[in-house]
Amino acid sequence: MLTQEKKMTTDVFFQKIACKEPWNIRTQEVDQPVESWDEIETYIRDMLDDGNQFVTLTAEKINSNIRYVQASQYGCEIVVQLGIEEGEYTRLVEKMCTEEECLDIFREYFFSTHVRNPGDYSPVKFYV
């Protein structure tokens, strides 16, 4: 008996989200305003220590249509995703990173709302 391969698509869009604070951090335990890089770095390091954790940093005011940056572990690697607003929706792109790259991406986003080389990210694939 042949097993049928599951189909995947990158044609998935999410509703836009609004952020009412300059910065918001979300993990499995918290969803709250955040004011400093030190706080954000602590949550990222917690995620790096816990394979079941994620961290999402959302900005109230954005540049380059990037509403949020999020990261989690995927096996032995770290995946960083960008929530990019397009029209009325948001789409996800991702890339695998080292710990240092992950921290650099979040740091740059926090201080400038920019992410270097977003073209290096690939659309996230979802099962259909």
N, CA, C and O atoms as a printed pandas DataFrame, in Angstrom:
     atom_number atom_name residue_name chain_id  residue_number  x_coord  y_coord  z_coord
0              1         N          MET        A               1    0.841   -1.181    0.000
1              2        CA          MET        A               1    0.000    0.000    0.000
2              3         C          MET        A               1    0.887    1.245    0.000
3              4         O          MET        A               1    1.766    1.387    0.850
4              5         N          LEU        A               2    0.660    2.118   -0.927
5              6        CA          LEU        A               2    1.415    3.356   -1.008
6              7         C          LEU        A               2    0.786    4.395   -0.092
7              8         O          LEU        A               2   -0.435    4.547   -0.032
8              9         N          THR        A               3    1.645    5.098    0.610
9             10        CA          THR        A               3    1.127    6.191    1.429
10            11         C          THR        A               3    1.154    7.457    0.602
11            12         O          THR        A               3    2.106    7.723   -0.132
12            13         N          GLN        A               4    0.111    8.221    0.732
13            14        CA          GLN        A               4    0.008    9.448   -0.033
14            15         C          GLN        A               4    0.775   10.555    0.678
15            16         O          GLN        A               4    0.604   10.772    1.878
16            17         N          GLU        A               5    1.612   11.244   -0.064
17            18        CA          GLU        A               5    2.386   12.337    0.499
18            19         C          GLU        A               5    1.459   13.525    0.782
19            20         O          GLU        A               5    0.608   13.877   -0.035
20            21         N          LYS        A               6    1.643   14.130    1.953
21            22        CA          LYS        A               6    0.815   15.282    2.303
22            23         C          LYS        A               6    1.232   16.484    1.472
23            24         O          LYS        A               6    2.420   16.728    1.266
24            25         N          LYS        A               7    0.244   17.231    0.999
25            26        CA          LYS        A               7    0.507   18.417    0.200
26            27         C          LYS        A               7    0.755   19.613    1.109
27            28         O          LYS        A               7    0.198   19.724    2.201
28            29         N          MET        A               8    1.610   20.500    0.617
29            30        CA          MET        A               8    1.938   21.710    1.363
30            31         C          MET        A               8    1.732   22.921    0.463
31            32         O          MET        A               8    1.762   22.822   -0.763
32            33         N          THR        A               9    1.519   24.084    1.114
33            34        CA          THR        A               9    1.354   25.331    0.387
34            35         C          THR        A               9    2.033   26.466    1.154
35            36         O          THR        A               9    2.189   26.410    2.374
36            37         N          THR        A              10    2.425   27.483    0.417
37            38        CA          THR        A              10    2.918   28.715    1.037
38            39         C          THR        A              10    1.888   29.826    0.882
39            40         O          THR        A              10    2.122   30.965    1.285
40            41         N          ASP        A              11    0.761   29.487    0.302
41            42        CA          ASP        A              11   -0.298   30.450    0.021
42            43         C          ASP        A              11   -1.254   30.557    1.213
43            44         O          ASP        A              11   -2.448   30.283    1.096
44            45         N          VAL        A              12   -0.699   30.962    2.365
45            46        CA          VAL        A              12   -1.484   31.096    3.597
46            47         C          VAL        A              12   -1.296   32.519    4.110
47            48         O          VAL        A              12   -0.171   33.006    4.216
48            49         N          PHE        A              13   -2.392   33.172    4.421
49            50        CA          PHE        A              13   -2.349   34.545    4.909
50            51         C          PHE        A              13   -3.108   34.630    6.227
51            52         O          PHE        A              13   -4.089   33.917    6.442
52            53         N          PHE        A              14   -2.643   35.503    7.096
53            54        CA          PHE        A              14   -3.230   35.686    8.414
54            55         C          PHE        A              14   -3.794   37.098    8.512
55            56         O          PHE        A              14   -3.396   37.995    7.769
56            57         N          GLN        A              15   -4.731   37.278    9.444
57            58        CA          GLN        A              15   -5.274   38.608    9.685
58            59         C          GLN        A              15   -4.183   39.495   10.255
59            60         O          GLN        A              15   -3.303   39.029   10.979
60            61         N          LYS        A              16   -4.249   40.769    9.925
61            62        CA          LYS        A              16   -3.332   41.730   10.522
62            63         C          LYS        A              16   -3.634   41.825   12.012
63            64         O          LYS        A              16   -4.779   41.668   12.436
64            65         N          ILE        A              17   -2.606   42.082   12.790
65            66        CA          ILE        A              17   -2.802   42.296   14.218
66            67         C          ILE        A              17   -2.397   43.715   14.559
67            68         O          ILE        A              17   -1.515   44.288   13.919
68            69         N          ALA        A              18   -3.031   44.273   15.551
69            70        CA          ALA        A              18   -2.698   45.616   16.006
70            71         C          ALA        A              18   -1.943   45.503   17.322
71            72         O          ALA        A              18   -2.254   44.652   18.155
72            73         N          CYS        A              19   -0.970   46.350   17.499
73            74        CA          CYS        A              19   -0.220   46.407   18.753
74            75         C          CYS        A              19   -0.494   47.775   19.359
75            76         O          CYS        A              19   -0.264   48.802   18.720
76            77         N          LYS        A              20   -0.983   47.787   20.584
77            78        CA          LYS        A              20   -1.387   49.040   21.218
78            79         C          LYS        A              20   -0.282   49.665   22.066
79            80         O          LYS        A              20   -0.436   50.776   22.573
80            81         N          GLU        A              21    0.828   48.950   22.218
81            82        CA          GLU        A              21    1.980   49.478   22.936
82            83         C          GLU        A              21    3.120   49.629   21.932
83            84         O          GLU        A              21    3.081   49.021   20.862
84            85         N          PRO        A              22    4.136   50.432   22.262
85            86        CA          PRO        A              22    5.273   50.521   21.340
86            87         C          PRO        A              22    5.867   49.144   21.026
87            88         O          PRO        A              22    6.237   48.879   19.882
88            89         N          TRP        A              23    5.960   48.268   22.030
89            90        CA          TRP        A              23    6.486   46.908   21.853
90            91         C          TRP        A              23    5.705   45.939   22.730
91            92         O          TRP        A              23    5.345   46.262   23.862
92            93         N          ASN        A              24    5.450   44.756   22.199
93            94        CA          ASN        A              24    4.798   43.700   22.963
94            95         C          ASN        A              24    5.600   42.414   22.801
95            96         O          ASN        A              24    6.073   42.090   21.711
96            97         N          ILE        A              25    5.741   41.694   23.899
97            98        CA          ILE        A              25    6.428   40.400   23.877
98            99         C          ILE        A              25    5.418   39.317   24.206
99           100         O          ILE        A              25    4.571   39.487   25.082
100          101         N          ARG        A              26    5.514   38.202   23.496
101          102        CA          ARG        A              26    4.603   37.089   23.758
102          103         C          ARG        A              26    5.397   35.798   23.784
103          104         O          ARG        A              26    6.230   35.544   22.914
104          105         N          THR        A              27    5.124   34.988   24.794
105          106        CA          THR        A              27    5.680   33.641   24.914
106          107         C          THR        A              27    4.526   32.742   25.339
107          108         O          THR        A              27    3.369   33.163   25.332
108          109         N          GLN        A              28    4.843   31.501   25.709
109          110        CA          GLN        A              28    3.779   30.631   26.205
110          111         C          GLN        A              28    3.231   31.117   27.538
111          112         O          GLN        A              28    2.092   30.811   27.889
112          113         N          GLU        A              29    4.026   31.867   28.280
113          114        CA          GLU        A              29    3.596   32.317   29.608
114          115         C          GLU        A              29    3.139   33.763   29.677
115          116         O          GLU        A              29    2.322   34.102   30.533
116          117         N          VAL        A              30    3.644   34.635   28.794
117          118        CA          VAL        A              30    3.339   36.062   28.908
118          119         C          VAL        A              30    2.863   36.639   27.587
119          120         O          VAL        A              30    3.162   36.122   26.510
120          121         N          ASP        A              31    2.117   37.720   27.702
121          122        CA          ASP        A              31    1.694   38.539   26.571
122          123         C          ASP        A              31    1.561   39.936   27.154
123          124         O          ASP        A              31    0.517   40.290   27.701
124          125         N          GLN        A              32    2.641   40.743   27.033
125          126        CA          GLN        A              32    2.693   41.999   27.760
126          127         C          GLN        A              32    3.599   43.018   27.069
127          128         O          GLN        A              32    4.425   42.661   26.229
128          129         N          PRO        A              33    3.432   44.294   27.437
129          130        CA          PRO        A              33    4.342   45.312   26.921
130          131         C          PRO        A              33    5.765   45.054   27.415
131          132         O          PRO        A              33    5.975   44.493   28.491
132          133         N          VAL        A              34    6.726   45.473   26.613
133          134        CA          VAL        A              34    8.131   45.339   26.981
134          135         C          VAL        A              34    8.819   46.646   26.614
135          136         O          VAL        A              34    8.489   47.263   25.601
136          137         N          GLU        A              35    9.775   47.067   27.437
137          138        CA          GLU        A              35   10.358   48.388   27.237
138          139         C          GLU        A              35   11.846   48.404   26.941
139          140         O          GLU        A              35   12.356   49.414   26.455
140          141         N          SER        A              36   12.564   47.316   27.217
141          142        CA          SER        A              36   14.015   47.373   27.059
142          143         C          SER        A              36   14.549   46.140   26.334
143          144         O          SER        A              36   13.933   45.075   26.325
144          145         N          TRP        A              37   15.721   46.330   25.728
145          146        CA          TRP        A              37   16.379   45.219   25.064
146          147         C          TRP        A              37   16.713   44.117   26.081
147          148         O          TRP        A              37   16.603   42.934   25.758
148          149         N          ASP        A              38   17.116   44.487   27.299
149          150        CA          ASP        A              38   17.471   43.489   28.320
150          151         C          ASP        A              38   16.302   42.549   28.605
151          152         O          ASP        A              38   16.495   41.341   28.743
152          153         N          GLU        A              39   15.090   43.100   28.692
153          154        CA          GLU        A              39   13.906   42.262   28.904
154          155         C          GLU        A              39   13.706   41.295   27.738
155          156         O          GLU        A              39   13.461   40.105   27.937
156          157         N          ILE        A              40   13.814   41.824   26.524
157          158        CA          ILE        A              40   13.618   40.994   25.333
158          159         C          ILE        A              40   14.660   39.895   25.269
159          160         O          ILE        A              40   14.339   38.741   24.984
160          161         N          GLU        A              41   15.914   40.253   25.535
161          162        CA          GLU        A              41   16.992   39.263   25.492
162          163         C          GLU        A              41   16.753   38.144   26.503
163          164         O          GLU        A              41   17.044   36.982   26.219
164          165         N          THR        A              42   16.232   38.481   27.669
165          166        CA          THR        A              42   15.923   37.463   28.677
166          167         C          THR        A              42   14.904   36.467   28.144
167          168         O          THR        A              42   15.071   35.261   28.329
168          169         N          TYR        A              43   13.853   36.945   27.486
169          170        CA          TYR        A              43   12.843   36.048   26.926
170          171         C          TYR        A              43   13.415   35.197   25.794
171          172         O          TYR        A              43   13.063   34.024   25.665
172          173         N          ILE        A              44   14.289   35.772   24.978
173          174        CA          ILE        A              44   14.913   34.992   23.902
174          175         C          ILE        A              44   15.794   33.896   24.500
175          176         O          ILE        A              44   15.758   32.753   24.043
176          177         N          ARG        A              45   16.572   34.233   25.503
177          178        CA          ARG        A              45   17.451   33.224   26.132
178          179         C          ARG        A              45   16.621   32.124   26.797
179          180         O          ARG        A              45   17.023   30.960   26.788
180          181         N          ASP        A              46   15.473   32.478   27.373
181          182        CA          ASP        A              46   14.568   31.466   27.930
182          183         C          ASP        A              46   14.089   30.521   26.822
183          184         O          ASP        A              46   14.023   29.307   27.019
184          185         N          MET        A              47   13.758   31.084   25.662
185          186        CA          MET        A              47   13.331   30.266   24.534
186          187         C          MET        A              47   14.463   29.345   24.093
187          188         O          MET        A              47   14.220   28.186   23.757
188          189         N          LEU        A              48   15.688   29.844   24.089
189          190        CA          LEU        A              48   16.832   29.037   23.673
190          191         C          LEU        A              48   17.116   27.893   24.644
191          192         O          LEU        A              48   17.705   26.881   24.265
192          193         N          ASP        A              49   16.695   28.060   25.898
193          194        CA          ASP        A              49   16.888   27.018   26.915
194          195         C          ASP        A              49   15.738   26.017   26.976
195          196         O          ASP        A              49   15.850   24.990   27.644
196          197         N          ASP        A              50   14.643   26.301   26.292
197          198        CA          ASP        A              50   13.452   25.460   26.367
198          199         C          ASP        A              50   12.952   25.165   24.956
199          200         O          ASP        A              50   12.406   26.049   24.295
200          201         N          GLY        A              51   13.133   23.940   24.494
201          202        CA          GLY        A              51   12.738   23.548   23.143
202          203         C          GLY        A              51   11.251   23.660   22.854
203          204         O          GLY        A              51   10.846   23.568   21.695
204          205         N          ASN        A              52   10.423   23.856   23.882
205          206        CA          ASN        A              52    8.972   23.992   23.684
206          207         C          ASN        A              52    8.508   25.443   23.739
207          208         O          ASN        A              52    7.309   25.714   23.693
208          209         N          GLN        A              53    9.437   26.360   23.837
209          210        CA          GLN        A              53    9.094   27.769   24.012
210          211         C          GLN        A              53    9.203   28.521   22.683
211          212         O          GLN        A              53    9.900   28.083   21.768
212          213         N          PHE        A              54    8.515   29.644   22.590
213          214        CA          PHE        A              54    8.635   30.557   21.457
214          215         C          PHE        A              54    8.671   31.972   22.012
215          216         O          PHE        A              54    8.338   32.199   23.175
216          217         N          VAL        A              55    9.074   32.920   21.181
217          218        CA          VAL        A              55    9.043   34.330   21.560
218          219         C          VAL        A              55    8.654   35.136   20.331
219          220         O          VAL        A              55    9.180   34.923   19.238
220          221         N          THR        A              56    7.715   36.076   20.530
221          222        CA          THR        A              56    7.258   36.952   19.461
222          223         C          THR        A              56    7.370   38.390   19.940
223          224         O          THR        A              56    6.861   38.740   21.005
224          225         N          LEU        A              57    8.042   39.226   19.144
225          226        CA          LEU        A              57    8.179   40.648   19.438
226          227         C          LEU        A              57    7.398   41.418   18.379
227          228         O          LEU        A              57    7.692   41.332   17.187
228          229         N          THR        A              58    6.392   42.175   18.837
229          230        CA          THR        A              58    5.502   42.906   17.931
230          231         C          THR        A              58    5.671   44.400   18.151
231          232         O          THR        A              58    5.761   44.866   19.287
232          233         N          ALA        A              59    5.714   45.151   17.044
233          234        CA          ALA        A              59    5.878   46.605   17.105
234          235         C          ALA        A              59    4.560   47.309   16.801
235          236         O          ALA        A              59    3.764   46.846   15.984
236          237         N          GLU        A              60    4.348   48.432   17.472
237          238        CA          GLU        A              60    3.169   49.253   17.201
238          239         C          GLU        A              60    3.336   49.984   15.862
239          240         O          GLU        A              60    2.431   49.971   15.027
240          241         N          LYS        A              61    4.488   50.615   15.665
241          242        CA          LYS        A              61    4.773   51.361   14.432
242          243         C          LYS        A              61    5.854   50.600   13.674
243          244         O          LYS        A              61    6.890   50.241   14.234
244          245         N          ILE        A              62    5.593   50.360   12.383
245          246        CA          ILE        A              62    6.505   49.500   11.630
246          247         C          ILE        A              62    7.068   50.191   10.401
247          248         O          ILE        A              62    6.513   51.165    9.894
248          249         N          ASN        A              63    8.188   49.654    9.939
249          250        CA          ASN        A              63    8.811   50.008    8.671
250          251         C          ASN        A              63    8.918   48.724    7.868
251          252         O          ASN        A              63    8.932   47.632    8.436
252          253         N          SER        A              64    8.991   48.847    6.579
253          254        CA          SER        A              64    9.197   47.682    5.702
254          255         C          SER        A              64    8.117   46.619    5.869
255          256         O          SER        A              64    8.339   45.457    5.527
256          257         N          ASN        A              65    6.950   46.999    6.391
257          258        CA          ASN        A              65    5.800   46.100    6.535
258          259         C          ASN        A              65    6.028   44.926    7.474
259          260         O          ASN        A              65    5.225   43.994    7.466
260          261         N          ILE        A              66    7.073   44.925    8.274
261          262        CA          ILE        A              66    7.329   43.812    9.191
262          263         C          ILE        A              66    6.672   44.141   10.530
263          264         O          ILE        A              66    7.148   45.003   11.269
264          265         N          ARG        A              67    5.568   43.442   10.836
265          266        CA          ARG        A              67    4.817   43.696   12.064
266          267         C          ARG        A              67    5.445   42.990   13.263
267          268         O          ARG        A              67    5.440   43.532   14.368
268          269         N          TYR        A              68    5.987   41.785   13.060
269          270        CA          TYR        A              68    6.582   41.071   14.189
270          271         C          TYR        A              68    7.695   40.131   13.734
271          272         O          TYR        A              68    7.791   39.733   12.573
272          273         N          VAL        A              69    8.524   39.804   14.716
273          274        CA          VAL        A              69    9.593   38.823   14.560
274          275         C          VAL        A              69    9.339   37.767   15.623
275          276         O          VAL        A              69    9.067   38.094   16.779
276          277         N          GLN        A              70    9.427   36.508   15.234
277          278        CA          GLN        A              70    9.232   35.442   16.214
278          279         C          GLN        A              70   10.250   34.335   15.993
279          280         O          GLN        A              70   10.775   34.155   14.894
280          281         N          ALA        A              71   10.512   33.603   17.059
281          282        CA          ALA        A              71   11.502   32.525   16.979
282          283         C          ALA        A              71   11.097   31.371   17.872
283          284         O          ALA        A              71   10.398   31.539   18.871
284          285         N          SER        A              72   11.557   30.191   17.478
285          286        CA          SER        A              72   11.395   28.978   18.277
286          287         C          SER        A              72   12.490   28.013   17.843
287          288         O          SER        A              72   13.180   28.235   16.848
288          289         N          GLN        A              73   12.632   26.962   18.594
289          290        CA          GLN        A              73   13.596   25.939   18.214
290          291         C          GLN        A              73   12.908   24.901   17.346
291          292         O          GLN        A              73   11.734   24.581   17.538
292          293         N          TYR        A              74   13.650   24.392   16.405
293          294        CA          TYR        A              74   13.170   23.345   15.522
294          295         C          TYR        A              74   14.255   22.283   15.509
295          296         O          TYR        A              74   15.229   22.385   14.763
296          297         N          GLY        A              75   14.079   21.248   16.352
297          298        CA          GLY        A              75   15.143   20.267   16.515
298          299         C          GLY        A              75   16.342   20.940   17.151
299          300         O          GLY        A              75   16.229   21.538   18.221
300          301         N          CYS        A              76   17.477   20.847   16.507
301          302        CA          CYS        A              76   18.707   21.466   17.015
302          303         C          CYS        A              76   18.931   22.855   16.436
303          304         O          CYS        A              76   19.967   23.469   16.689
304          305         N          GLU        A              77   17.983   23.354   15.671
305          306        CA          GLU        A              77   18.138   24.646   15.021
306          307         C          GLU        A              77   17.128   25.652   15.569
307          308         O          GLU        A              77   16.189   25.301   16.283
308          309         N          ILE        A              78   17.356   26.905   15.211
309          310        CA          ILE        A              78   16.448   27.989   15.597
310          311         C          ILE        A              78   15.820   28.531   14.326
311          312         O          ILE        A              78   16.521   28.845   13.364
312          313         N          VAL        A              79   14.514   28.639   14.324
313          314        CA          VAL        A              79   13.818   29.224   13.180
314          315         C          VAL        A              79   13.315   30.605   13.585
315          316         O          VAL        A              79   12.667   30.769   14.618
316          317         N          VAL        A              80   13.626   31.595   12.750
317          318        CA          VAL        A              80   13.146   32.958   12.952
318          319         C          VAL        A              80   12.160   33.253   11.834
319          320         O          VAL        A              80   12.442   33.014   10.660
320          321         N          GLN        A              81   11.006   33.772   12.211
321          322        CA          GLN        A              81    9.967   34.100   11.246
322          323         C          GLN        A              81    9.639   35.589   11.327
323          324         O          GLN        A              81    9.703   36.208   12.389
324          325         N          LEU        A              82    9.288   36.138   10.170
325          326        CA          LEU        A              82    8.845   37.528   10.090
326          327         C          LEU        A              82    7.379   37.547    9.702
327          328         O          LEU        A              82    6.971   36.820    8.795
328          329         N          GLY        A              83    6.582   38.363   10.371
329          330        CA          GLY        A              83    5.191   38.593    9.989
330          331         C          GLY        A              83    5.153   39.833    9.121
331          332         O          GLY        A              83    5.273   40.950    9.624
332          333         N          ILE        A              84    4.987   39.645    7.812
333          334        CA          ILE        A              84    5.039   40.744    6.858
334          335         C          ILE        A              84    3.631   41.095    6.392
335          336         O          ILE        A              84    2.912   40.256    5.850
336          337         N          GLU        A              85    3.254   42.355    6.615
337          338        CA          GLU        A              85    1.930   42.810    6.203
338          339         C          GLU        A              85    1.920   43.100    4.703
339          340         O          GLU        A              85    2.793   43.787    4.173
340          341         N          GLU        A              86    0.908   42.554    4.046
341          342        CA          GLU        A              86    0.694   42.790    2.612
342          343         C          GLU        A              86   -0.792   43.043    2.414
343          344         O          GLU        A              86   -1.609   42.140    2.589
344          345         N          GLY        A              87   -1.141   44.270    2.051
345          346        CA          GLY        A              87   -2.551   44.603    1.890
346          347         C          GLY        A              87   -3.288   44.428    3.204
347          348         O          GLY        A              87   -2.911   45.010    4.221
348          349         N          GLU        A              88   -4.346   43.620    3.178
349          350        CA          GLU        A              88   -5.164   43.399    4.370
350          351         C          GLU        A              88   -4.713   42.203    5.205
351          352         O          GLU        A              88   -5.342   41.882    6.213
352          353         N          TYR        A              89   -3.639   41.548    4.798
353          354        CA          TYR        A              89   -3.227   40.311    5.465
354          355         C          TYR        A              89   -1.752   40.330    5.835
355          356         O          TYR        A              89   -1.000   41.224    5.446
356          357         N          THR        A              90   -1.366   39.324    6.593
357          358        CA          THR        A              90    0.019   39.121    6.987
358          359         C          THR        A              90    0.443   37.740    6.511
359          360         O          THR        A              90   -0.310   36.775    6.636
360          361         N          ARG        A              91    1.650   37.650    5.965
361          362        CA          ARG        A              91    2.191   36.351    5.589
362          363         C          ARG        A              91    3.468   36.110    6.368
363          364         O          ARG        A              91    4.107   37.052    6.836
364          365         N          LEU        A              92    3.838   34.850    6.506
365          366        CA          LEU        A              92    5.026   34.471    7.263
366          367         C          LEU        A              92    6.139   34.022    6.337
367          368         O          LEU        A              92    5.919   33.277    5.382
368          369         N          VAL        A              93    7.351   34.496    6.645
369          370        CA          VAL        A              93    8.555   34.003    5.996
370          371         C          VAL        A              93    9.511   33.595    7.105
371          372         O          VAL        A              93    9.416   34.082    8.232
372          373         N          GLU        A              94   10.441   32.692    6.775
373          374        CA          GLU        A              94   11.308   32.171    7.831
374          375         C          GLU        A              94   12.694   31.826    7.303
375          376         O          GLU        A              94   12.916   31.685    6.101
376          377         N          LYS        A              95   13.619   31.697    8.257
377          378        CA          LYS        A              95   14.933   31.157    7.949
378          379         C          LYS        A              95   15.507   30.546    9.215
379          380         O          LYS        A              95   15.131   30.914   10.328
380          381         N          MET        A              96   16.422   29.609    9.026
381          382        CA          MET        A              96   17.110   28.977   10.137
382          383         C          MET        A              96   18.301   29.844   10.521
383          384         O          MET        A              96   18.965   30.417    9.657
384          385         N          CYS        A              97   18.569   29.937   11.823
385          386        CA          CYS        A              97   19.608   30.835   12.323
386          387         C          CYS        A              97   20.395   30.190   13.460
387          388         O          CYS        A              97   19.972   29.201   14.059
388          389         N          THR        A              98   21.536   30.776   13.729
389          390        CA          THR        A              98   22.288   30.434   14.935
390          391         C          THR        A              98   21.728   31.281   16.082
391          392         O          THR        A              98   20.926   32.186   15.854
392          393         N          GLU        A              99   22.150   30.985   17.309
393          394        CA          GLU        A              99   21.724   31.796   18.450
394          395         C          GLU        A              99   22.127   33.252   18.251
395          396         O          GLU        A              99   21.333   34.162   18.492
396          397         N          GLU        A             100   23.356   33.464   17.814
397          398        CA          GLU        A             100   23.860   34.826   17.624
398          399         C          GLU        A             100   23.052   35.564   16.564
399          400         O          GLU        A             100   22.706   36.729   16.760
400          401         N          GLU        A             101   22.743   34.912   15.443
401          402        CA          GLU        A             101   21.934   35.535   14.396
402          403         C          GLU        A             101   20.541   35.879   14.917
403          404         O          GLU        A             101   20.015   36.955   14.637
404          405         N          CYS        A             102   19.952   34.963   15.673
405          406        CA          CYS        A             102   18.626   35.192   16.242
406          407         C          CYS        A             102   18.635   36.440   17.116
407          408         O          CYS        A             102   17.775   37.309   16.973
408          409         N          LEU        A             103   19.597   36.528   18.011
409          410        CA          LEU        A             103   19.699   37.704   18.880
410          411         C          LEU        A             103   19.912   38.969   18.064
411          412         O          LEU        A             103   19.308   40.002   18.354
412          413         N          ASP        A             104   20.765   38.901   17.044
413          414        CA          ASP        A             104   21.023   40.072   16.189
414          415         C          ASP        A             104   19.759   40.537   15.472
415          416         O          ASP        A             104   19.508   41.738   15.367
416          417         N          ILE        A             105   18.961   39.586   14.976
417          418        CA          ILE        A             105   17.725   39.928   14.262
418          419         C          ILE        A             105   16.753   40.649   15.199
419          420         O          ILE        A             105   16.199   41.690   14.847
420          421         N          PHE        A             106   16.552   40.090   16.389
421          422        CA          PHE        A             106   15.640   40.719   17.348
422          423         C          PHE        A             106   16.176   42.081   17.788
423          424         O          PHE        A             106   15.409   43.038   17.898
424          425         N          ARG        A             107   17.480   42.180   18.041
425          426        CA          ARG        A             107   18.083   43.447   18.482
426          427         C          ARG        A             107   17.877   44.532   17.418
427          428         O          ARG        A             107   17.438   45.641   17.725
428          429         N          GLU        A             108   18.198   44.198   16.171
429          430        CA          GLU        A             108   18.031   45.181   15.098
430          431         C          GLU        A             108   16.561   45.592   14.957
431          432         O          GLU        A             108   16.255   46.770   14.771
432          433         N          TYR        A             109   15.659   44.612   15.047
433          434        CA          TYR        A             109   14.236   44.922   14.934
434          435         C          TYR        A             109   13.787   45.840   16.077
435          436         O          TYR        A             109   13.036   46.788   15.849
436          437         N          PHE        A             110   14.235   45.568   17.286
437          438        CA          PHE        A             110   13.841   46.379   18.439
438          439         C          PHE        A             110   14.335   47.816   18.303
439          440         O          PHE        A             110   13.604   48.751   18.628
440          441         N          PHE        A             111   15.553   48.001   17.832
441          442        CA          PHE        A             111   16.111   49.342   17.765
442          443         C          PHE        A             111   15.752   50.104   16.488
443          444         O          PHE        A             111   15.937   51.320   16.433
444          445         N          SER        A             112   15.237   49.410   15.450
445          446        CA          SER        A             112   14.980   50.121   14.202
446          447         C          SER        A             112   13.701   49.695   13.461
447          448         O          SER        A             112   13.313   50.353   12.496
448          449         N          THR        A             113   13.062   48.648   13.875
449          450        CA          THR        A             113   11.948   47.974   13.189
450          451         C          THR        A             113   12.323   47.520   11.780
451          452         O          THR        A             113   11.450   47.326   10.933
452          453         N          HIS        A             114   13.597   47.354   11.537
453          454        CA          HIS        A             114   14.080   46.806   10.274
454          455         C          HIS        A             114   14.677   45.425   10.507
455          456         O          HIS        A             114   15.127   45.110   11.609
456          457         N          VAL        A             115   14.677   44.615    9.471
457          458        CA          VAL        A             115   15.356   43.323    9.479
458          459         C          VAL        A             115   16.223   43.287    8.226
459          460         O          VAL        A             115   15.748   43.510    7.112
460          461         N          ARG        A             116   17.482   43.006    8.434
461          462        CA          ARG        A             116   18.424   42.940    7.313
462          463         C          ARG        A             116   18.113   41.770    6.386
463          464         O          ARG        A             116   17.824   40.667    6.851
464          465         N          ASN        A             117   18.170   42.003    5.103
465          466        CA          ASN        A             117   18.019   40.969    4.073
466          467         C          ASN        A             117   16.749   40.120    4.203
467          468         O          ASN        A             117   16.848   38.895    4.275
468          469         N          PRO        A             118   15.576   40.725    4.236
469          470        CA          PRO        A             118   14.357   39.909    4.329
470          471         C          PRO        A             118   14.188   38.971    3.137
471          472         O          PRO        A             118   13.442   37.996    3.224
472          473         N          GLY        A             119   14.865   39.248    2.031
473          474        CA          GLY        A             119   14.812   38.365    0.873
474          475         C          GLY        A             119   15.487   37.025    1.111
475          476         O          GLY        A             119   15.304   36.091    0.331
476          477         N          ASP        A             120   16.273   36.922    2.194
477          478        CA          ASP        A             120   16.913   35.653    2.551
478          479         C          ASP        A             120   15.943   34.693    3.237
479          480         O          ASP        A             120   16.280   33.531    3.464
480          481         N          TYR        A             121   14.747   35.168    3.567
481          482        CA          TYR        A             121   13.744   34.364    4.241
482          483         C          TYR        A             121   12.854   33.702    3.175
483          484         O          TYR        A             121   12.613   34.272    2.111
484          485         N          SER        A             122   12.377   32.500    3.481
485          486        CA          SER        A             122   11.509   31.762    2.566
486          487         C          SER        A             122   10.082   31.740    3.116
487          488         O          SER        A             122    9.890   31.749    4.331
488          489         N          PRO        A             123    9.079   31.713    2.231
489          490        CA          PRO        A             123    7.699   31.580    2.711
490          491         C          PRO        A             123    7.533   30.309    3.542
491          492         O          PRO        A             123    8.079   29.258    3.208
492          493         N          VAL        A             124    6.775   30.422    4.624
493          494        CA          VAL        A             124    6.533   29.269    5.496
494          495         C          VAL        A             124    5.577   28.316    4.776
495          496         O          VAL        A             124    4.588   28.737    4.177
496          497         N          LYS        A             125    5.895   27.035    4.848
497          498        CA          LYS        A             125    5.053   26.008    4.220
498          499         C          LYS        A             125    4.092   25.436    5.259
499          500         O          LYS        A             125    4.473   25.133    6.390
500          501         N          PHE        A             126    2.843   25.300    4.842
501          502        CA          PHE        A             126    1.797   24.750    5.695
502          503         C          PHE        A             126    1.178   23.537    5.007
503          504         O          PHE        A             126    1.065   23.497    3.782
504          505         N          TYR        A             127    0.781   22.557    5.803
505          506        CA          TYR        A             127    0.061   21.395    5.249
506          507         C          TYR        A             127   -1.348   21.809    4.853
507          508         O          TYR        A             127   -1.990   22.598    5.546
508          509         N          VAL        A             128   -1.827   21.271    3.732
509          510        CA          VAL        A             128   -3.201   21.556    3.301
510          511         C          VAL        A             128   -4.064   20.328    3.498
511          512         O          VAL        A             128   -5.257   20.357    3.196
